[in-house]
Amino acid sequence: MATLICPEHPSPVADAEALRKAFQGWGTNEKAIVSILGHRNAVQTKLIRKTYEDMYAEDLVKRLESELSGDFELLVALASPYKYFGDDINVKLAKVEADILHDKVKDKALNDEEIMRIISTRSNAQIVATLNNYKDNNGVAITKAFKDDLENSYLAALLSAIRSINNPQKYYEKVLRNALSKPGTDEDALTRVIVTRAEKDLKNIKDLYYKRNSATLDHVVGKETSSHYKALLLALLGKED
């Protein structure tokens, strides 16, 4: 379940104009930027970006980068198109690519670009079907092949990607827990999870976080962050500051 609260039919023209106004004058009006980008879904945000470029002949993302400090990565992510993860599954493709994975594991070619291509270009549903096919055929999950060499940062990252696809809520709750429990919050990890899951299953991740930590994610994020960065995160979490 998503946490993002959006108006049903916002005007991309009005939003583009408001963002342009926020960039002008002495100092950027970050509150105005948060009020727009913190309450628009991926489709709405993509329309804003296109409309802004059509109206003002400049890339909204690049303008955000030039105007903001600290928080700009989060806002840039919001203003960029999201990848669509559909539910359709090609059974034949899952079998073919499971066989490819098997061959790469057998040859110890875990760095092969074919593995990255499969993991990075297929929908989550398609990847799960492929990984299940691999496990059915080999009697063991492909993640076992990566666990033997976790000192390799590439393989460790690939393993994290696979885990996030297989059990996303459990994986992302752990990422958030680690990010918020470190001395000095890991803002990159915090930003990445909240931005990418706000339209998908962030409500479920929040519920799991509360069960495991006896504290609401809203409360901990509010305590560990500040200023407009905090306001935007709370907006994406479905709670206003």
LINVEN-V182895 format. One record per residue. N is the residue number from 1. RES is the residue in three letters. SS is DSSP state (A for helix, B for strand, O for the rest). PHI is phi in degrees with one decimal (* if undefined). PSI is psi in degrees with one decimal (none if undefined). Layout:
BEGIN
N,RES,SS,PHI,PSI ; N,RES,SS,PHI,PSI
END
This chain:
BEGIN
1,MET,O,*,136.8 ; 2,ALA,O,-80.0,161.6 ; 3,THR,O,-114.9,-12.6 ; 4,LEU,O,-66.9,127.5 ; 5,ILE,O,-107.0,114.2 ; 6,CYS,O,-126.4,148.4 ; 7,PRO,O,-67.1,151.4 ; 8,GLU,O,-70.6,-42.9 ; 9,HIS,O,-134.3,68.1 ; 10,PRO,O,-71.5,153.0 ; 11,SER,O,-88.4,117.7 ; 12,PRO,A,-63.6,-29.7 ; 13,VAL,A,-66.9,-47.3 ; 14,ALA,A,-63.1,-39.5 ; 15,ASP,A,-65.6,-42.7 ; 16,ALA,A,-62.7,-41.9 ; 17,GLU,A,-64.0,-41.7 ; 18,ALA,A,-65.7,-38.8 ; 19,LEU,A,-66.5,-42.1 ; 20,ARG,A,-59.2,-43.6 ; 21,LYS,A,-63.8,-36.9 ; 22,ALA,A,-65.3,-26.4 ; 23,PHE,A,-82.4,-16.4 ; 24,GLN,O,-93.9,164.3 ; 25,GLY,O,84.5,-170.0 ; 26,TRP,O,-82.4,108.2 ; 27,GLY,O,82.7,140.2 ; 28,THR,O,-74.3,137.6 ; 29,ASN,O,-84.2,84.7 ; 30,GLU,A,-66.8,-31.3 ; 31,LYS,A,-61.8,-40.5 ; 32,ALA,A,-65.9,-38.8 ; 33,ILE,A,-64.6,-44.4 ; 34,VAL,A,-61.0,-41.6 ; 35,SER,A,-63.7,-25.9 ; 36,ILE,A,-90.9,-60.7 ; 37,LEU,A,-70.9,-20.8 ; 38,GLY,O,-81.5,-4.3 ; 39,HIS,O,-135.1,36.3 ; 40,ARG,O,-132.9,140.3 ; 41,ASN,O,-83.3,-178.3 ; 42,ALA,A,-61.8,-43.0 ; 43,VAL,A,-65.0,-45.3 ; 44,GLN,A,-62.7,-41.7 ; 45,THR,A,-66.9,-38.6 ; 46,LYS,A,-63.3,-39.2 ; 47,LEU,A,-65.3,-39.7 ; 48,ILE,A,-61.1,-45.7 ; 49,ARG,A,-61.6,-43.9 ; 50,LYS,A,-66.9,-44.0 ; 51,THR,A,-62.7,-42.3 ; 52,TYR,A,-60.6,-43.6 ; 53,GLU,A,-66.1,-39.7 ; 54,ASP,A,-64.2,-39.0 ; 55,MET,A,-79.6,-36.4 ; 56,TYR,A,-120.8,2.9 ; 57,ALA,O,55.5,38.6 ; 58,GLU,O,-148.6,153.9 ; 59,ASP,O,-79.2,125.6 ; 60,LEU,A,-59.8,-41.0 ; 61,VAL,A,-62.0,-44.4 ; 62,LYS,A,-65.4,-35.1 ; 63,ARG,A,-66.6,-41.4 ; 64,LEU,A,-60.8,-42.2 ; 65,GLU,A,-60.5,-38.2 ; 66,SER,A,-77.3,-24.1 ; 67,GLU,A,-92.9,-26.5 ; 68,LEU,O,-113.7,156.6 ; 69,SER,O,-127.3,154.5 ; 70,GLY,O,70.2,-65.6 ; 71,ASP,O,-83.4,-5.8 ; 72,PHE,A,-61.4,-29.6 ; 73,GLU,A,-61.8,-40.7 ; 74,LEU,A,-63.5,-46.0 ; 75,LEU,A,-69.1,-36.7 ; 76,VAL,A,-62.1,-42.4 ; 77,ALA,A,-61.6,-39.1 ; 78,LEU,A,-67.0,-33.5 ; 79,ALA,A,-87.0,-0.4 ; 80,SER,O,-99.8,151.3 ; 81,PRO,O,-62.5,140.5 ; 82,TYR,O,-88.3,152.4 ; 83,LYS,O,-78.3,134.9 ; 84,TYR,O,-85.6,132.2 ; 85,PHE,O,-113.6,99.5 ; 86,GLY,O,-83.8,174.6 ; 87,ASP,O,-104.1,-4.7 ; 88,ASP,O,-70.1,140.9 ; 89,ILE,O,-125.1,132.0 ; 90,ASN,O,-98.8,103.9 ; 91,VAL,A,-62.6,-42.6 ; 92,LYS,A,-63.6,-41.2 ; 93,LEU,A,-64.4,-39.1 ; 94,ALA,A,-59.9,-41.4 ; 95,LYS,A,-67.3,-45.5 ; 96,VAL,A,-60.8,-45.0 ; 97,GLU,A,-77.1,-25.9 ; 98,ALA,A,-65.0,-38.3 ; 99,ASP,A,-66.1,-37.7 ; 100,ILE,A,-62.6,-45.0 ; 101,LEU,A,-61.2,-41.7 ; 102,HIS,A,-59.1,-45.8 ; 103,ASP,A,-63.4,-40.4 ; 104,LYS,A,-67.7,-40.2 ; 105,VAL,A,-65.8,-43.7 ; 106,LYS,A,-59.8,-39.3 ; 107,ASP,O,-86.2,3.9 ; 108,LYS,O,55.8,34.9 ; 109,ALA,O,-102.1,57.2 ; 110,LEU,O,-72.4,-16.4 ; 111,ASN,O,-88.2,2.3 ; 112,ASP,O,-62.5,139.6 ; 113,GLU,A,-65.4,-20.6 ; 114,GLU,A,-63.9,-36.9 ; 115,ILE,A,-65.0,-46.7 ; 116,MET,A,-63.1,-38.1 ; 117,ARG,A,-60.1,-45.1 ; 118,ILE,A,-64.3,-46.3 ; 119,ILE,A,-70.5,-33.1 ; 120,SER,A,-93.9,-17.4 ; 121,THR,A,-111.4,-14.1 ; 122,ARG,O,-91.8,156.2 ; 123,SER,O,-67.3,159.4 ; 124,ASN,A,-57.9,-42.2 ; 125,ALA,A,-61.8,-40.5 ; 126,GLN,A,-67.2,-41.0 ; 127,ILE,A,-64.5,-43.1 ; 128,VAL,A,-59.7,-42.0 ; 129,ALA,A,-62.2,-41.0 ; 130,THR,A,-65.8,-44.5 ; 131,LEU,A,-66.3,-37.3 ; 132,ASN,A,-65.8,-39.6 ; 133,ASN,A,-63.0,-42.1 ; 134,TYR,A,-60.0,-46.6 ; 135,LYS,A,-65.4,-40.9 ; 136,ASP,A,-62.5,-39.2 ; 137,ASN,A,-78.6,-28.1 ; 138,ASN,A,-113.3,-6.8 ; 139,GLY,O,72.9,8.2 ; 140,VAL,O,-152.6,147.3 ; 141,ALA,O,-71.5,149.2 ; 142,ILE,O,-65.2,-23.5 ; 143,THR,A,-58.7,-27.2 ; 144,LYS,A,-61.9,-33.0 ; 145,ALA,A,-67.1,-27.2 ; 146,PHE,A,-89.1,-21.6 ; 147,LYS,A,-68.5,-19.7 ; 148,ASP,O,-76.6,-12.1 ; 149,ASP,O,-141.4,55.7 ; 150,LEU,O,-76.2,-6.8 ; 151,GLU,O,-73.2,-18.4 ; 152,ASN,O,-78.6,111.8 ; 153,SER,A,-62.3,-33.9 ; 154,TYR,A,-63.9,-46.6 ; 155,LEU,A,-68.5,-36.0 ; 156,ALA,A,-63.2,-40.9 ; 157,ALA,A,-66.7,-39.8 ; 158,LEU,A,-64.8,-40.5 ; 159,LEU,A,-62.6,-41.9 ; 160,SER,A,-61.6,-41.1 ; 161,ALA,A,-62.2,-43.3 ; 162,ILE,A,-66.0,-42.5 ; 163,ARG,A,-62.6,-38.8 ; 164,SER,A,-66.9,-27.4 ; 165,ILE,A,-80.8,-41.0 ; 166,ASN,A,-68.3,-42.5 ; 167,ASN,O,-143.0,73.8 ; 168,PRO,A,-61.2,-40.4 ; 169,GLN,A,-66.7,-43.0 ; 170,LYS,A,-63.9,-43.4 ; 171,TYR,A,-63.7,-49.0 ; 172,TYR,A,-71.5,-29.8 ; 173,GLU,A,-62.1,-41.7 ; 174,LYS,A,-65.9,-40.1 ; 175,VAL,A,-61.4,-44.2 ; 176,LEU,A,-64.9,-43.2 ; 177,ARG,A,-59.7,-45.9 ; 178,ASN,A,-65.8,-39.9 ; 179,ALA,A,-64.4,-37.3 ; 180,LEU,A,-88.9,-14.9 ; 181,SER,A,-96.2,-9.2 ; 182,LYS,O,-72.2,151.0 ; 183,PRO,O,-65.2,111.0 ; 184,GLY,O,83.7,108.1 ; 185,THR,O,-60.3,138.2 ; 186,ASP,O,-79.8,88.2 ; 187,GLU,A,-68.2,-30.0 ; 188,ASP,A,-62.6,-47.7 ; 189,ALA,A,-66.8,-43.0 ; 190,LEU,A,-59.5,-46.9 ; 191,THR,A,-61.1,-49.0 ; 192,ARG,A,-58.5,-45.0 ; 193,VAL,A,-69.3,-49.4 ; 194,ILE,A,-65.3,-41.6 ; 195,VAL,A,-65.6,-46.2 ; 196,THR,A,-79.0,-19.5 ; 197,ARG,A,-105.2,-5.4 ; 198,ALA,O,-58.9,-33.2 ; 199,GLU,O,-95.9,1.0 ; 200,LYS,O,-113.5,-81.5 ; 201,ASP,O,-136.5,28.1 ; 202,LEU,A,-63.8,-31.6 ; 203,LYS,A,-61.5,-43.1 ; 204,ASN,A,-66.3,-38.6 ; 205,ILE,A,-64.7,-40.3 ; 206,LYS,A,-61.1,-43.1 ; 207,ASP,A,-62.5,-43.2 ; 208,LEU,A,-66.2,-38.4 ; 209,TYR,A,-60.6,-44.0 ; 210,TYR,A,-63.4,-41.9 ; 211,LYS,A,-62.1,-36.8 ; 212,ARG,A,-89.7,-18.3 ; 213,ASN,A,-123.4,-4.9 ; 214,SER,O,55.1,32.1 ; 215,ALA,O,-152.7,144.8 ; 216,THR,O,-76.3,147.7 ; 217,LEU,A,-63.7,-38.1 ; 218,ASP,A,-55.6,-46.9 ; 219,HIS,A,-64.2,-45.4 ; 220,VAL,A,-68.3,-42.5 ; 221,VAL,A,-61.9,-43.1 ; 222,GLY,A,-62.0,-33.5 ; 223,LYS,A,-77.9,-34.1 ; 224,GLU,A,-94.2,-8.6 ; 225,THR,O,-124.1,175.7 ; 226,SER,O,-151.9,170.4 ; 227,SER,A,58.4,-146.6 ; 228,HIS,A,-73.3,-24.2 ; 229,TYR,A,-62.0,-46.2 ; 230,LYS,A,-61.1,-45.0 ; 231,ALA,A,-60.8,-41.2 ; 232,LEU,A,-69.8,-41.9 ; 233,LEU,A,-61.3,-44.0 ; 234,LEU,A,-65.4,-35.3 ; 235,ALA,A,-62.8,-42.7 ; 236,LEU,A,-68.7,-28.1 ; 237,LEU,O,-79.3,-4.2 ; 238,GLY,O,85.3,18.6 ; 239,LYS,O,-135.3,127.9 ; 240,GLU,O,-82.4,148.7 ; 241,ASP,O,-67.9,none
END
